[in-house]
Amino acid sequence: MKASNIRELSNAELAAKLADLKKELFNLRLSHATGQLTNPLALNSVKKDIARVKTVLREREQAAKA
């Protein structure tokens, strides 16, 4: 997911997306722990997507304060 796509979403959509990504990360970690994870690079991509969403939310929060 690109940052430009994330910036087009509303705050409510970003919050929902963040929750979905966190659930996905949990499931990937569980699969990794049980040895059933087929694509280990998926962990890194989900972590980066979570960071992108959090960054956009934080930028909007800072802009609202200013």
CHARMM internal coordinates of N, CA and C (Angstrom, degrees):
IC EDIT
DIST 1 N 1 CA 1.4444
DIST 1 CA 1 C 1.5259
ANGL 1 N 1 CA 1 C 108.37
DIST 1 C 2 N 1.3080
ANGL 1 CA 1 C 2 N 115.49
DIHE 1 N 1 CA 1 C 2 N 132.12
DIST 2 N 2 CA 1.4599
ANGL 1 C 2 N 2 CA 120.67
DIHE 1 CA 1 C 2 N 2 CA -178.41
DIST 2 CA 2 C 1.5227
ANGL 2 N 2 CA 2 C 110.28
DIHE 1 C 2 N 2 CA 2 C -90.61
DIST 2 C 3 N 1.3210
ANGL 2 CA 2 C 3 N 115.20
DIHE 2 N 2 CA 2 C 3 N 153.40
DIST 3 N 3 CA 1.4562
ANGL 2 C 3 N 3 CA 120.86
DIHE 2 CA 2 C 3 N 3 CA -179.75
DIST 3 CA 3 C 1.5265
ANGL 3 N 3 CA 3 C 110.84
DIHE 2 C 3 N 3 CA 3 C -63.88
DIST 3 C 4 N 1.3254
ANGL 3 CA 3 C 4 N 117.35
DIHE 3 N 3 CA 3 C 4 N -33.09
DIST 4 N 4 CA 1.4667
ANGL 3 C 4 N 4 CA 119.68
DIHE 3 CA 3 C 4 N 4 CA 179.29
DIST 4 CA 4 C 1.5249
ANGL 4 N 4 CA 4 C 110.88
DIHE 3 C 4 N 4 CA 4 C -64.72
DIST 4 C 5 N 1.3207
ANGL 4 CA 4 C 5 N 117.07
DIHE 4 N 4 CA 4 C 5 N -34.85
DIST 5 N 5 CA 1.4667
ANGL 4 C 5 N 5 CA 120.24
DIHE 4 CA 4 C 5 N 5 CA 176.82
DIST 5 CA 5 C 1.5272
ANGL 5 N 5 CA 5 C 110.93
DIHE 4 C 5 N 5 CA 5 C -70.04
DIST 5 C 6 N 1.3168
ANGL 5 CA 5 C 6 N 116.07
DIHE 5 N 5 CA 5 C 6 N -36.11
DIST 6 N 6 CA 1.4612
ANGL 5 C 6 N 6 CA 120.72
DIHE 5 CA 5 C 6 N 6 CA -179.48
DIST 6 CA 6 C 1.5149
ANGL 6 N 6 CA 6 C 110.55
DIHE 5 C 6 N 6 CA 6 C -68.02
DIST 6 C 7 N 1.3199
ANGL 6 CA 6 C 7 N 117.30
DIHE 6 N 6 CA 6 C 7 N -39.32
DIST 7 N 7 CA 1.4713
ANGL 6 C 7 N 7 CA 121.46
DIHE 6 CA 6 C 7 N 7 CA -178.32
DIST 7 CA 7 C 1.5268
ANGL 7 N 7 CA 7 C 112.52
DIHE 6 C 7 N 7 CA 7 C -65.15
DIST 7 C 8 N 1.3157
ANGL 7 CA 7 C 8 N 118.03
DIHE 7 N 7 CA 7 C 8 N -21.72
DIST 8 N 8 CA 1.4629
ANGL 7 C 8 N 8 CA 121.60
DIHE 7 CA 7 C 8 N 8 CA 179.85
DIST 8 CA 8 C 1.5287
ANGL 8 N 8 CA 8 C 112.32
DIHE 7 C 8 N 8 CA 8 C -77.70
DIST 8 C 9 N 1.3287
ANGL 8 CA 8 C 9 N 117.85
DIHE 8 N 8 CA 8 C 9 N -15.67
DIST 9 N 9 CA 1.4525
ANGL 8 C 9 N 9 CA 121.99
DIHE 8 CA 8 C 9 N 9 CA -177.42
DIST 9 CA 9 C 1.5264
ANGL 9 N 9 CA 9 C 110.59
DIHE 8 C 9 N 9 CA 9 C -82.76
DIST 9 C 10 N 1.3328
ANGL 9 CA 9 C 10 N 115.98
DIHE 9 N 9 CA 9 C 10 N 154.54
DIST 10 N 10 CA 1.4613
ANGL 9 C 10 N 10 CA 120.46
DIHE 9 CA 9 C 10 N 10 CA 176.82
DIST 10 CA 10 C 1.5283
ANGL 10 N 10 CA 10 C 109.32
DIHE 9 C 10 N 10 CA 10 C -80.69
DIST 10 C 11 N 1.3183
ANGL 10 CA 10 C 11 N 115.92
DIHE 10 N 10 CA 10 C 11 N 170.87
DIST 11 N 11 CA 1.4580
ANGL 10 C 11 N 11 CA 119.97
DIHE 10 CA 10 C 11 N 11 CA -179.48
DIST 11 CA 11 C 1.5240
ANGL 11 N 11 CA 11 C 111.92
DIHE 10 C 11 N 11 CA 11 C -62.80
DIST 11 C 12 N 1.3280
ANGL 11 CA 11 C 12 N 117.26
DIHE 11 N 11 CA 11 C 12 N -38.94
DIST 12 N 12 CA 1.4657
ANGL 11 C 12 N 12 CA 120.83
DIHE 11 CA 11 C 12 N 12 CA 179.11
DIST 12 CA 12 C 1.5279
ANGL 12 N 12 CA 12 C 110.45
DIHE 11 C 12 N 12 CA 12 C -66.04
DIST 12 C 13 N 1.3164
ANGL 12 CA 12 C 13 N 116.24
DIHE 12 N 12 CA 12 C 13 N -40.80
DIST 13 N 13 CA 1.4583
ANGL 12 C 13 N 13 CA 120.15
DIHE 12 CA 12 C 13 N 13 CA 178.23
DIST 13 CA 13 C 1.5302
ANGL 13 N 13 CA 13 C 110.93
DIHE 12 C 13 N 13 CA 13 C -66.32
DIST 13 C 14 N 1.3336
ANGL 13 CA 13 C 14 N 116.09
DIHE 13 N 13 CA 13 C 14 N -37.14
DIST 14 N 14 CA 1.4635
ANGL 13 C 14 N 14 CA 119.73
DIHE 13 CA 13 C 14 N 14 CA 177.84
DIST 14 CA 14 C 1.5227
ANGL 14 N 14 CA 14 C 111.18
DIHE 13 C 14 N 14 CA 14 C -65.96
DIST 14 C 15 N 1.3072
ANGL 14 CA 14 C 15 N 117.07
DIHE 14 N 14 CA 14 C 15 N -39.63
DIST 15 N 15 CA 1.4646
ANGL 14 C 15 N 15 CA 120.37
DIHE 14 CA 14 C 15 N 15 CA 178.35
DIST 15 CA 15 C 1.5304
ANGL 15 N 15 CA 15 C 110.49
DIHE 14 C 15 N 15 CA 15 C -63.92
DIST 15 C 16 N 1.3254
ANGL 15 CA 15 C 16 N 116.57
DIHE 15 N 15 CA 15 C 16 N -41.17
DIST 16 N 16 CA 1.4632
ANGL 15 C 16 N 16 CA 120.44
DIHE 15 CA 15 C 16 N 16 CA 178.09
DIST 16 CA 16 C 1.5272
ANGL 16 N 16 CA 16 C 110.53
DIHE 15 C 16 N 16 CA 16 C -66.55
DIST 16 C 17 N 1.3238
ANGL 16 CA 16 C 17 N 116.36
DIHE 16 N 16 CA 16 C 17 N -40.70
DIST 17 N 17 CA 1.4616
ANGL 16 C 17 N 17 CA 121.16
DIHE 16 CA 16 C 17 N 17 CA 178.92
DIST 17 CA 17 C 1.5293
ANGL 17 N 17 CA 17 C 110.63
DIHE 16 C 17 N 17 CA 17 C -63.57
DIST 17 C 18 N 1.3269
ANGL 17 CA 17 C 18 N 116.65
DIHE 17 N 17 CA 17 C 18 N -40.26
DIST 18 N 18 CA 1.4509
ANGL 17 C 18 N 18 CA 121.38
DIHE 17 CA 17 C 18 N 18 CA 178.95
DIST 18 CA 18 C 1.5307
ANGL 18 N 18 CA 18 C 110.70
DIHE 17 C 18 N 18 CA 18 C -62.95
DIST 18 C 19 N 1.3119
ANGL 18 CA 18 C 19 N 116.58
DIHE 18 N 18 CA 18 C 19 N -42.72
DIST 19 N 19 CA 1.4673
ANGL 18 C 19 N 19 CA 120.35
DIHE 18 CA 18 C 19 N 19 CA 178.45
DIST 19 CA 19 C 1.5282
ANGL 19 N 19 CA 19 C 110.69
DIHE 18 C 19 N 19 CA 19 C -63.08
DIST 19 C 20 N 1.3297
ANGL 19 CA 19 C 20 N 116.96
DIHE 19 N 19 CA 19 C 20 N -42.30
DIST 20 N 20 CA 1.4658
ANGL 19 C 20 N 20 CA 120.70
DIHE 19 CA 19 C 20 N 20 CA 178.66
DIST 20 CA 20 C 1.5261
ANGL 20 N 20 CA 20 C 111.25
DIHE 19 C 20 N 20 CA 20 C -63.31
DIST 20 C 21 N 1.3204
ANGL 20 CA 20 C 21 N 116.16
DIHE 20 N 20 CA 20 C 21 N -42.54
DIST 21 N 21 CA 1.4655
ANGL 20 C 21 N 21 CA 120.30
DIHE 20 CA 20 C 21 N 21 CA -179.65
DIST 21 CA 21 C 1.5271
ANGL 21 N 21 CA 21 C 111.40
DIHE 20 C 21 N 21 CA 21 C -65.18
DIST 21 C 22 N 1.3222
ANGL 21 CA 21 C 22 N 116.87
DIHE 21 N 21 CA 21 C 22 N -37.53
DIST 22 N 22 CA 1.4620
ANGL 21 C 22 N 22 CA 120.03
DIHE 21 CA 21 C 22 N 22 CA 178.83
DIST 22 CA 22 C 1.5284
ANGL 22 N 22 CA 22 C 110.86
DIHE 21 C 22 N 22 CA 22 C -67.00
DIST 22 C 23 N 1.3402
ANGL 22 CA 22 C 23 N 116.79
DIHE 22 N 22 CA 22 C 23 N -38.41
DIST 23 N 23 CA 1.4640
ANGL 22 C 23 N 23 CA 120.29
DIHE 22 CA 22 C 23 N 23 CA 176.19
DIST 23 CA 23 C 1.5256
ANGL 23 N 23 CA 23 C 110.71
DIHE 22 C 23 N 23 CA 23 C -64.84
DIST 23 C 24 N 1.3241
ANGL 23 CA 23 C 24 N 115.46
DIHE 23 N 23 CA 23 C 24 N -41.43
DIST 24 N 24 CA 1.4516
ANGL 23 C 24 N 24 CA 120.04
DIHE 23 CA 23 C 24 N 24 CA 178.72
DIST 24 CA 24 C 1.5268
ANGL 24 N 24 CA 24 C 111.34
DIHE 23 C 24 N 24 CA 24 C -63.49
DIST 24 C 25 N 1.3325
ANGL 24 CA 24 C 25 N 116.56
DIHE 24 N 24 CA 24 C 25 N -41.14
DIST 25 N 25 CA 1.4544
ANGL 24 C 25 N 25 CA 120.53
DIHE 24 CA 24 C 25 N 25 CA 178.40
DIST 25 CA 25 C 1.5260
ANGL 25 N 25 CA 25 C 110.82
DIHE 24 C 25 N 25 CA 25 C -63.31
DIST 25 C 26 N 1.3240
ANGL 25 CA 25 C 26 N 116.29
DIHE 25 N 25 CA 25 C 26 N -40.87
DIST 26 N 26 CA 1.4614
ANGL 25 C 26 N 26 CA 119.80
DIHE 25 CA 25 C 26 N 26 CA 177.30
DIST 26 CA 26 C 1.5228
ANGL 26 N 26 CA 26 C 110.84
DIHE 25 C 26 N 26 CA 26 C -60.33
DIST 26 C 27 N 1.3283
ANGL 26 CA 26 C 27 N 116.18
DIHE 26 N 26 CA 26 C 27 N -46.11
DIST 27 N 27 CA 1.4643
ANGL 26 C 27 N 27 CA 120.11
DIHE 26 CA 26 C 27 N 27 CA 179.99
DIST 27 CA 27 C 1.5265
ANGL 27 N 27 CA 27 C 111.59
DIHE 26 C 27 N 27 CA 27 C -64.06
DIST 27 C 28 N 1.3232
ANGL 27 CA 27 C 28 N 117.43
DIHE 27 N 27 CA 27 C 28 N -38.18
DIST 28 N 28 CA 1.4566
ANGL 27 C 28 N 28 CA 120.23
DIHE 27 CA 27 C 28 N 28 CA 178.26
DIST 28 CA 28 C 1.5323
ANGL 28 N 28 CA 28 C 111.01
DIHE 27 C 28 N 28 CA 28 C -66.86
DIST 28 C 29 N 1.3132
ANGL 28 CA 28 C 29 N 116.51
DIHE 28 N 28 CA 28 C 29 N -40.04
DIST 29 N 29 CA 1.4692
ANGL 28 C 29 N 29 CA 119.91
DIHE 28 CA 28 C 29 N 29 CA 177.93
DIST 29 CA 29 C 1.5206
ANGL 29 N 29 CA 29 C 110.92
DIHE 28 C 29 N 29 CA 29 C -64.87
DIST 29 C 30 N 1.3197
ANGL 29 CA 29 C 30 N 116.37
DIHE 29 N 29 CA 29 C 30 N -38.95
DIST 30 N 30 CA 1.4557
ANGL 29 C 30 N 30 CA 120.63
DIHE 29 CA 29 C 30 N 30 CA 177.83
DIST 30 CA 30 C 1.5282
ANGL 30 N 30 CA 30 C 110.52
DIHE 29 C 30 N 30 CA 30 C -64.13
DIST 30 C 31 N 1.3099
ANGL 30 CA 30 C 31 N 116.45
DIHE 30 N 30 CA 30 C 31 N -44.43
DIST 31 N 31 CA 1.4660
ANGL 30 C 31 N 31 CA 120.90
DIHE 30 CA 30 C 31 N 31 CA 177.62
DIST 31 CA 31 C 1.5222
ANGL 31 N 31 CA 31 C 110.86
DIHE 30 C 31 N 31 CA 31 C -62.65
DIST 31 C 32 N 1.3183
ANGL 31 CA 31 C 32 N 116.42
DIHE 31 N 31 CA 31 C 32 N -38.77
DIST 32 N 32 CA 1.4592
ANGL 31 C 32 N 32 CA 120.60
DIHE 31 CA 31 C 32 N 32 CA 179.62
DIST 32 CA 32 C 1.5317
ANGL 32 N 32 CA 32 C 110.96
DIHE 31 C 32 N 32 CA 32 C -65.72
DIST 32 C 33 N 1.3206
ANGL 32 CA 32 C 33 N 115.77
DIHE 32 N 32 CA 32 C 33 N -40.37
DIST 33 N 33 CA 1.4674
ANGL 32 C 33 N 33 CA 120.25
DIHE 32 CA 32 C 33 N 33 CA -178.91
DIST 33 CA 33 C 1.5253
ANGL 33 N 33 CA 33 C 111.80
DIHE 32 C 33 N 33 CA 33 C -67.71
DIST 33 C 34 N 1.3185
ANGL 33 CA 33 C 34 N 116.53
DIHE 33 N 33 CA 33 C 34 N -32.30
DIST 34 N 34 CA 1.4613
ANGL 33 C 34 N 34 CA 119.76
DIHE 33 CA 33 C 34 N 34 CA -179.50
DIST 34 CA 34 C 1.5179
ANGL 34 N 34 CA 34 C 112.12
DIHE 33 C 34 N 34 CA 34 C -89.91
DIST 34 C 35 N 1.3266
ANGL 34 CA 34 C 35 N 116.61
DIHE 34 N 34 CA 34 C 35 N -2.72
DIST 35 N 35 CA 1.4578
ANGL 34 C 35 N 35 CA 120.25
DIHE 34 CA 34 C 35 N 35 CA 177.51
DIST 35 CA 35 C 1.5134
ANGL 35 N 35 CA 35 C 114.67
DIHE 34 C 35 N 35 CA 35 C 81.32
DIST 35 C 36 N 1.3176
ANGL 35 CA 35 C 36 N 117.34
DIHE 35 N 35 CA 35 C 36 N 18.51
DIST 36 N 36 CA 1.4592
ANGL 35 C 36 N 36 CA 121.42
DIHE 35 CA 35 C 36 N 36 CA -177.75
DIST 36 CA 36 C 1.5226
ANGL 36 N 36 CA 36 C 113.63
DIHE 35 C 36 N 36 CA 36 C -105.80
DIST 36 C 37 N 1.3240
ANGL 36 CA 36 C 37 N 116.36
DIHE 36 N 36 CA 36 C 37 N 5.43
DIST 37 N 37 CA 1.4618
ANGL 36 C 37 N 37 CA 120.27
DIHE 36 CA 36 C 37 N 37 CA -177.83
DIST 37 CA 37 C 1.5260
ANGL 37 N 37 CA 37 C 109.77
DIHE 36 C 37 N 37 CA 37 C -76.00
DIST 37 C 38 N 1.3323
ANGL 37 CA 37 C 38 N 116.29
DIHE 37 N 37 CA 37 C 38 N 121.85
DIST 38 N 38 CA 1.4652
ANGL 37 C 38 N 38 CA 120.20
DIHE 37 CA 37 C 38 N 38 CA -177.53
DIST 38 CA 38 C 1.5190
ANGL 38 N 38 CA 38 C 112.14
DIHE 37 C 38 N 38 CA 38 C -87.97
DIST 38 C 39 N 1.3280
ANGL 38 CA 38 C 39 N 117.50
DIHE 38 N 38 CA 38 C 39 N -31.24
DIST 39 N 39 CA 1.4568
ANGL 38 C 39 N 39 CA 121.10
DIHE 38 CA 38 C 39 N 39 CA -178.27
DIST 39 CA 39 C 1.5259
ANGL 39 N 39 CA 39 C 109.64
DIHE 38 C 39 N 39 CA 39 C -124.77
DIST 39 C 40 N 1.3294
ANGL 39 CA 39 C 40 N 117.80
DIHE 39 N 39 CA 39 C 40 N 95.42
DIST 40 N 40 CA 1.4616
ANGL 39 C 40 N 40 CA 119.31
DIHE 39 CA 39 C 40 N 40 CA -177.94
DIST 40 CA 40 C 1.5275
ANGL 40 N 40 CA 40 C 113.72
DIHE 39 C 40 N 40 CA 40 C -66.36
DIST 40 C 41 N 1.3133
ANGL 40 CA 40 C 41 N 118.25
DIHE 40 N 40 CA 40 C 41 N -20.24
DIST 41 N 41 CA 1.4648
ANGL 40 C 41 N 41 CA 120.71
DIHE 40 CA 40 C 41 N 41 CA 178.56
DIST 41 CA 41 C 1.5251
ANGL 41 N 41 CA 41 C 111.74
DIHE 40 C 41 N 41 CA 41 C -71.36
DIST 41 C 42 N 1.3149
ANGL 41 CA 41 C 42 N 117.46
DIHE 41 N 41 CA 41 C 42 N -15.91
DIST 42 N 42 CA 1.4576
ANGL 41 C 42 N 42 CA 120.74
DIHE 41 CA 41 C 42 N 42 CA 178.60
DIST 42 CA 42 C 1.5265
ANGL 42 N 42 CA 42 C 110.93
DIHE 41 C 42 N 42 CA 42 C -63.84
DIST 42 C 43 N 1.3154
ANGL 42 CA 42 C 43 N 117.26
DIHE 42 N 42 CA 42 C 43 N -32.34
DIST 43 N 43 CA 1.4678
ANGL 42 C 43 N 43 CA 120.70
DIHE 42 CA 42 C 43 N 43 CA 177.60
DIST 43 CA 43 C 1.5265
ANGL 43 N 43 CA 43 C 110.68
DIHE 42 C 43 N 43 CA 43 C -58.97
DIST 43 C 44 N 1.3153
ANGL 43 CA 43 C 44 N 116.34
DIHE 43 N 43 CA 43 C 44 N -48.61
DIST 44 N 44 CA 1.4671
ANGL 43 C 44 N 44 CA 120.05
DIHE 43 CA 43 C 44 N 44 CA -178.65
DIST 44 CA 44 C 1.5179
ANGL 44 N 44 CA 44 C 111.87
DIHE 43 C 44 N 44 CA 44 C -65.07
DIST 44 C 45 N 1.3132
ANGL 44 CA 44 C 45 N 117.75
DIHE 44 N 44 CA 44 C 45 N -40.67
DIST 45 N 45 CA 1.4700
ANGL 44 C 45 N 45 CA 119.36
DIHE 44 CA 44 C 45 N 45 CA -178.38
DIST 45 CA 45 C 1.5279
ANGL 45 N 45 CA 45 C 111.30
DIHE 44 C 45 N 45 CA 45 C -66.53
DIST 45 C 46 N 1.3321
ANGL 45 CA 45 C 46 N 117.69
DIHE 45 N 45 CA 45 C 46 N -37.56
DIST 46 N 46 CA 1.4610
ANGL 45 C 46 N 46 CA 120.01
DIHE 45 CA 45 C 46 N 46 CA 178.65
DIST 46 CA 46 C 1.5315
ANGL 46 N 46 CA 46 C 110.14
DIHE 45 C 46 N 46 CA 46 C -68.85
DIST 46 C 47 N 1.3296
ANGL 46 CA 46 C 47 N 117.09
DIHE 46 N 46 CA 46 C 47 N -40.37
DIST 47 N 47 CA 1.4579
ANGL 46 C 47 N 47 CA 120.04
DIHE 46 CA 46 C 47 N 47 CA 177.18
DIST 47 CA 47 C 1.5275
ANGL 47 N 47 CA 47 C 111.20
DIHE 46 C 47 N 47 CA 47 C -60.55
DIST 47 C 48 N 1.3144
ANGL 47 CA 47 C 48 N 116.53
DIHE 47 N 47 CA 47 C 48 N -41.53
DIST 48 N 48 CA 1.4688
ANGL 47 C 48 N 48 CA 120.18
DIHE 47 CA 47 C 48 N 48 CA 179.71
DIST 48 CA 48 C 1.5182
ANGL 48 N 48 CA 48 C 111.48
DIHE 47 C 48 N 48 CA 48 C -67.85
DIST 48 C 49 N 1.3359
ANGL 48 CA 48 C 49 N 117.22
DIHE 48 N 48 CA 48 C 49 N -37.32
DIST 49 N 49 CA 1.4651
ANGL 48 C 49 N 49 CA 120.43
DIHE 48 CA 48 C 49 N 49 CA 176.96
DIST 49 CA 49 C 1.5260
ANGL 49 N 49 CA 49 C 110.71
DIHE 48 C 49 N 49 CA 49 C -64.18
DIST 49 C 50 N 1.3359
ANGL 49 CA 49 C 50 N 116.35
DIHE 49 N 49 CA 49 C 50 N -40.26
DIST 50 N 50 CA 1.4688
ANGL 49 C 50 N 50 CA 120.21
DIHE 49 CA 49 C 50 N 50 CA 177.02
DIST 50 CA 50 C 1.5313
ANGL 50 N 50 CA 50 C 109.92
DIHE 49 C 50 N 50 CA 50 C -61.37
DIST 50 C 51 N 1.3142
ANGL 50 CA 50 C 51 N 116.53
DIHE 50 N 50 CA 50 C 51 N -43.60
DIST 51 N 51 CA 1.4648
ANGL 50 C 51 N 51 CA 120.47
DIHE 50 CA 50 C 51 N 51 CA 179.36
DIST 51 CA 51 C 1.5273
ANGL 51 N 51 CA 51 C 111.28
DIHE 50 C 51 N 51 CA 51 C -63.33
DIST 51 C 52 N 1.3225
ANGL 51 CA 51 C 52 N 117.17
DIHE 51 N 51 CA 51 C 52 N -39.23
DIST 52 N 52 CA 1.4703
ANGL 51 C 52 N 52 CA 120.01
DIHE 51 CA 51 C 52 N 52 CA 179.23
DIST 52 CA 52 C 1.5224
ANGL 52 N 52 CA 52 C 110.99
DIHE 51 C 52 N 52 CA 52 C -63.97
DIST 52 C 53 N 1.3291
ANGL 52 CA 52 C 53 N 116.46
DIHE 52 N 52 CA 52 C 53 N -43.74
DIST 53 N 53 CA 1.4682
ANGL 52 C 53 N 53 CA 120.33
DIHE 52 CA 52 C 53 N 53 CA -179.69
DIST 53 CA 53 C 1.5240
ANGL 53 N 53 CA 53 C 109.90
DIHE 52 C 53 N 53 CA 53 C -64.20
DIST 53 C 54 N 1.3247
ANGL 53 CA 53 C 54 N 116.92
DIHE 53 N 53 CA 53 C 54 N -44.80
DIST 54 N 54 CA 1.4625
ANGL 53 C 54 N 54 CA 120.11
DIHE 53 CA 53 C 54 N 54 CA 179.58
DIST 54 CA 54 C 1.5235
ANGL 54 N 54 CA 54 C 111.78
DIHE 53 C 54 N 54 CA 54 C -63.21
DIST 54 C 55 N 1.3277
ANGL 54 CA 54 C 55 N 116.47
DIHE 54 N 54 CA 54 C 55 N -36.33
DIST 55 N 55 CA 1.4604
ANGL 54 C 55 N 55 CA 120.57
DIHE 54 CA 54 C 55 N 55 CA 179.27
DIST 55 CA 55 C 1.5196
ANGL 55 N 55 CA 55 C 110.98
DIHE 54 C 55 N 55 CA 55 C -64.30
DIST 55 C 56 N 1.3200
ANGL 55 CA 55 C 56 N 117.13
DIHE 55 N 55 CA 55 C 56 N -44.67
DIST 56 N 56 CA 1.4625
ANGL 55 C 56 N 56 CA 120.79
DIHE 55 CA 55 C 56 N 56 CA 179.83
DIST 56 CA 56 C 1.5201
ANGL 56 N 56 CA 56 C 110.44
DIHE 55 C 56 N 56 CA 56 C -65.43
DIST 56 C 57 N 1.3287
ANGL 56 CA 56 C 57 N 117.43
DIHE 56 N 56 CA 56 C 57 N -41.55
DIST 57 N 57 CA 1.4596
ANGL 56 C 57 N 57 CA 120.14
DIHE 56 CA 56 C 57 N 57 CA 178.08
DIST 57 CA 57 C 1.5294
ANGL 57 N 57 CA 57 C 111.01
DIHE 56 C 57 N 57 CA 57 C -61.94
DIST 57 C 58 N 1.3068
ANGL 57 CA 57 C 58 N 116.49
DIHE 57 N 57 CA 57 C 58 N -41.11
DIST 58 N 58 CA 1.4652
ANGL 57 C 58 N 58 CA 120.98
DIHE 57 CA 57 C 58 N 58 CA 179.97
DIST 58 CA 58 C 1.5295
ANGL 58 N 58 CA 58 C 111.24
DIHE 57 C 58 N 58 CA 58 C -67.47
DIST 58 C 59 N 1.3265
ANGL 58 CA 58 C 59 N 117.04
DIHE 58 N 58 CA 58 C 59 N -40.23
DIST 59 N 59 CA 1.4621
ANGL 58 C 59 N 59 CA 120.36
DIHE 58 CA 58 C 59 N 59 CA 177.36
DIST 59 CA 59 C 1.5217
ANGL 59 N 59 CA 59 C 111.16
DIHE 58 C 59 N 59 CA 59 C -60.95
DIST 59 C 60 N 1.3226
ANGL 59 CA 59 C 60 N 116.35
DIHE 59 N 59 CA 59 C 60 N -40.89
DIST 60 N 60 CA 1.4680
ANGL 59 C 60 N 60 CA 120.32
DIHE 59 CA 59 C 60 N 60 CA 179.88
DIST 60 CA 60 C 1.5271
ANGL 60 N 60 CA 60 C 110.17
DIHE 59 C 60 N 60 CA 60 C -68.55
DIST 60 C 61 N 1.3232
ANGL 60 CA 60 C 61 N 116.88
DIHE 60 N 60 CA 60 C 61 N -36.98
DIST 61 N 61 CA 1.4557
ANGL 60 C 61 N 61 CA 120.89
DIHE 60 CA 60 C 61 N 61 CA 178.11
DIST 61 CA 61 C 1.5207
ANGL 61 N 61 CA 61 C 110.93
DIHE 60 C 61 N 61 CA 61 C -63.87
DIST 61 C 62 N 1.3268
ANGL 61 CA 61 C 62 N 116.48
DIHE 61 N 61 CA 61 C 62 N -42.50
DIST 62 N 62 CA 1.4610
ANGL 61 C 62 N 62 CA 120.96
DIHE 61 CA 61 C 62 N 62 CA 178.84
DIST 62 CA 62 C 1.5223
ANGL 62 N 62 CA 62 C 111.36
DIHE 61 C 62 N 62 CA 62 C -67.40
DIST 62 C 63 N 1.3320
ANGL 62 CA 62 C 63 N 117.06
DIHE 62 N 62 CA 62 C 63 N -37.90
DIST 63 N 63 CA 1.4617
ANGL 62 C 63 N 63 CA 120.52
DIHE 62 CA 62 C 63 N 63 CA 179.28
DIST 63 CA 63 C 1.5280
ANGL 63 N 63 CA 63 C 110.86
DIHE 62 C 63 N 63 CA 63 C -66.75
DIST 63 C 64 N 1.3170
ANGL 63 CA 63 C 64 N 117.42
DIHE 63 N 63 CA 63 C 64 N -34.01
DIST 64 N 64 CA 1.4538
ANGL 63 C 64 N 64 CA 121.01
DIHE 63 CA 63 C 64 N 64 CA -179.99
DIST 64 CA 64 C 1.5294
ANGL 64 N 64 CA 64 C 110.72
DIHE 63 C 64 N 64 CA 64 C -69.43
DIST 64 C 65 N 1.3172
ANGL 64 CA 64 C 65 N 117.67
DIHE 64 N 64 CA 64 C 65 N -32.22
DIST 65 N 65 CA 1.4624
ANGL 64 C 65 N 65 CA 121.45
DIHE 64 CA 64 C 65 N 65 CA 179.80
DIST 65 CA 65 C 1.5327
ANGL 65 N 65 CA 65 C 111.18
DIHE 64 C 65 N 65 CA 65 C -74.21
DIST 65 C 66 N 1.3140
ANGL 65 CA 65 C 66 N 116.46
DIHE 65 N 65 CA 65 C 66 N -31.14
DIST 66 N 66 CA 1.4652
ANGL 65 C 66 N 66 CA 120.22
DIHE 65 CA 65 C 66 N 66 CA -175.76
DIST 66 CA 66 C 1.5114
ANGL 66 N 66 CA 66 C 112.57
DIHE 65 C 66 N 66 CA 66 C -79.90
END
COOR INIT
IC SEED 1 N 1 CA 1 C
IC BUILD
